[in-house]
């Protein structure tokens, strides 16, 4: 089992910045991919960014150049630095950890609200 706890959400004006954190505990060595997802009201949950082995990153086109995902293995914590925030970034942001062997298993945090005002 893996437990994930997000923090760092809040209310910010358009153009501002926030940094989300995801603290992981439990059987972390089994995790292959970590990432951030978000879900806006009335919309499906969507991928924001993923990180593998602390160096291989992938971003949704909508956040490229504005968001940066990183991972501190010593602290078992993943981050999402969000700059130049836009009102359309408003959503609940979820931390995800994925194990792919021996079968795919996804773990989710409880989510943290990010609200960007115009």
PEUR-V118976 format. One record per residue. RES is the residue in one letter. SS is DSSP state (h for helix, s for strand, l for the rest). PSI is psi in degrees with one decimal (NA if undefined). OMEGA is omega as a letter, one per 40 degrees, with the letter a starting at -180 (NA if undefined). Layout:
BEGIN
res:RES ss:SS psi:PSI omega:OMEGA
res:RES ss:SS psi:PSI omega:OMEGA
END
This chain:
BEGIN
res:X ss:l psi:148.0 omega:i
res:X ss:s psi:134.4 omega:i
res:X ss:s psi:137.3 omega:a
res:X ss:s psi:132.9 omega:i
res:X ss:s psi:116.9 omega:i
res:X ss:s psi:155.9 omega:i
res:X ss:s psi:165.4 omega:i
res:X ss:l psi:-4.6 omega:i
res:X ss:l psi:172.6 omega:i
res:X ss:s psi:-165.8 omega:a
res:X ss:s psi:131.0 omega:a
res:X ss:s psi:152.0 omega:i
res:X ss:s psi:155.2 omega:i
res:X ss:l psi:136.8 omega:a
res:X ss:l psi:-10.9 omega:a
res:X ss:l psi:-174.1 omega:a
res:X ss:l psi:153.1 omega:i
res:X ss:s psi:153.1 omega:i
res:X ss:s psi:120.8 omega:i
res:X ss:s psi:146.2 omega:i
res:X ss:s psi:148.9 omega:i
res:X ss:s psi:108.9 omega:i
res:X ss:s psi:126.2 omega:a
res:X ss:s psi:144.9 omega:i
res:X ss:s psi:165.3 omega:a
res:X ss:s psi:-143.4 omega:a
res:X ss:l psi:65.2 omega:a
res:X ss:h psi:-30.2 omega:a
res:X ss:h psi:-20.2 omega:a
res:X ss:h psi:-9.6 omega:a
res:X ss:l psi:132.3 omega:a
res:X ss:l psi:-39.1 omega:a
res:X ss:s psi:137.5 omega:i
res:X ss:s psi:153.9 omega:a
res:X ss:s psi:173.2 omega:i
res:X ss:s psi:136.8 omega:i
res:X ss:s psi:162.7 omega:i
res:X ss:s psi:154.7 omega:i
res:X ss:s psi:116.4 omega:i
res:X ss:l psi:157.7 omega:a
res:X ss:l psi:129.6 omega:i
res:X ss:l psi:4.9 omega:a
res:X ss:l psi:162.6 omega:i
res:X ss:l psi:156.5 omega:i
res:X ss:l psi:136.7 omega:a
res:X ss:s psi:153.3 omega:i
res:X ss:s psi:135.9 omega:i
res:X ss:s psi:-53.4 omega:a
res:X ss:s psi:152.0 omega:i
res:X ss:s psi:159.4 omega:i
res:X ss:s psi:135.8 omega:i
res:X ss:s psi:131.7 omega:i
res:X ss:l psi:26.9 omega:i
res:X ss:l psi:1.7 omega:a
res:X ss:l psi:-25.6 omega:a
res:X ss:s psi:115.2 omega:a
res:X ss:s psi:155.5 omega:i
res:X ss:s psi:139.2 omega:a
res:X ss:s psi:149.0 omega:i
res:X ss:l psi:146.4 omega:a
res:X ss:l psi:-32.8 omega:a
res:X ss:l psi:-16.7 omega:a
res:X ss:l psi:-4.3 omega:a
res:X ss:l psi:134.4 omega:i
res:X ss:l psi:-11.2 omega:i
res:X ss:l psi:-34.4 omega:a
res:X ss:s psi:147.7 omega:i
res:X ss:s psi:125.1 omega:i
res:X ss:s psi:141.6 omega:i
res:X ss:s psi:167.3 omega:a
res:X ss:s psi:132.6 omega:i
res:X ss:s psi:100.3 omega:a
res:X ss:l psi:-31.7 omega:a
res:X ss:l psi:-30.6 omega:a
res:X ss:l psi:0.0 omega:a
res:X ss:l psi:43.8 omega:a
res:X ss:s psi:138.8 omega:i
res:X ss:s psi:148.8 omega:a
res:X ss:s psi:156.7 omega:i
res:X ss:s psi:106.5 omega:i
res:X ss:s psi:120.6 omega:a
res:X ss:s psi:115.9 omega:i
res:X ss:l psi:164.0 omega:i
res:X ss:l psi:48.9 omega:a
res:X ss:l psi:145.7 omega:a
res:X ss:l psi:155.9 omega:i
res:X ss:h psi:-32.6 omega:a
res:X ss:h psi:-5.9 omega:i
res:X ss:h psi:-6.8 omega:i
res:X ss:l psi:124.9 omega:a
res:X ss:s psi:171.0 omega:i
res:X ss:s psi:127.1 omega:a
res:X ss:s psi:130.5 omega:a
res:X ss:s psi:137.1 omega:i
res:X ss:s psi:139.5 omega:i
res:X ss:s psi:140.9 omega:i
res:X ss:s psi:132.4 omega:a
res:X ss:s psi:132.2 omega:i
res:X ss:s psi:135.3 omega:a
res:X ss:l psi:-11.1 omega:a
res:X ss:l psi:138.6 omega:e
res:X ss:l psi:-9.7 omega:i
res:X ss:l psi:162.5 omega:a
res:X ss:l psi:131.1 omega:i
res:X ss:s psi:126.2 omega:i
res:X ss:s psi:137.8 omega:i
res:X ss:s psi:142.7 omega:a
res:X ss:s psi:145.6 omega:i
res:X ss:l psi:-178.4 omega:a
res:X ss:l psi:-13.7 omega:i
res:X ss:l psi:150.9 omega:i
res:X ss:s psi:135.2 omega:a
res:X ss:s psi:130.9 omega:i
res:X ss:s psi:123.6 omega:i
res:X ss:s psi:124.3 omega:a
res:X ss:s psi:118.6 omega:a
res:X ss:s psi:148.2 omega:a
res:X ss:l psi:NA omega:NA
END
